Amino acid sequence: MPKGLPARPTTDRTKEALFNILMHRWSRGAKHVVSVEKDYRSVQAIKKNLRQLQLDQAQVLKMDVRKYLNQSKGTFDLIYMDPPYDMPGQPALIQQIFSQELLEPEGILIVEHRKSVSFEDMRQWEEVRTYGDSSLSFFGYRESEEK
């Protein structure tokens, strides 16, 4: 991402760890990717990166994630949520993903967040991994609630 954008890039250490974790569940390829971002300059940077990488299976939507979730009808194998660390309402967004059944039964939701934040009290929370000041919390359907 270009400098000056309202983004906090995921560290290389966190990205490497994430891909190592996901490699055991999925290949590094995806049939379709949806990226939701409300900042215009960030959307343009994402689109430019996708063009350079020739990733035609990715769709970038400029909108607030709450609006996207309210109108979303599809389901996903993987949802990666990397909101601003101080964004209010993150537990409600996580709960909305599960209440609207946007995640496939074997799917996984990963939330990047400040390590001082905990989601352990949420029903679908499975584990957390910490890398420096950042953490990745993993969520999924428990066996008793699988579709």
Secondary structure, DSSP 8 states (H G I E B T S, - for coil): --TTSS-----HHHHHHHHHHHHTTS-S--S-EEEEE--HHHHHHHHHHHHHHT-TTEEEEES-HHHHHHH----EEEEEE---TT-TTHHHHHHHHHHTT-EEEEEEEEEEEETT---TTSTTEEEEEEETTEEEEEE---GGG--
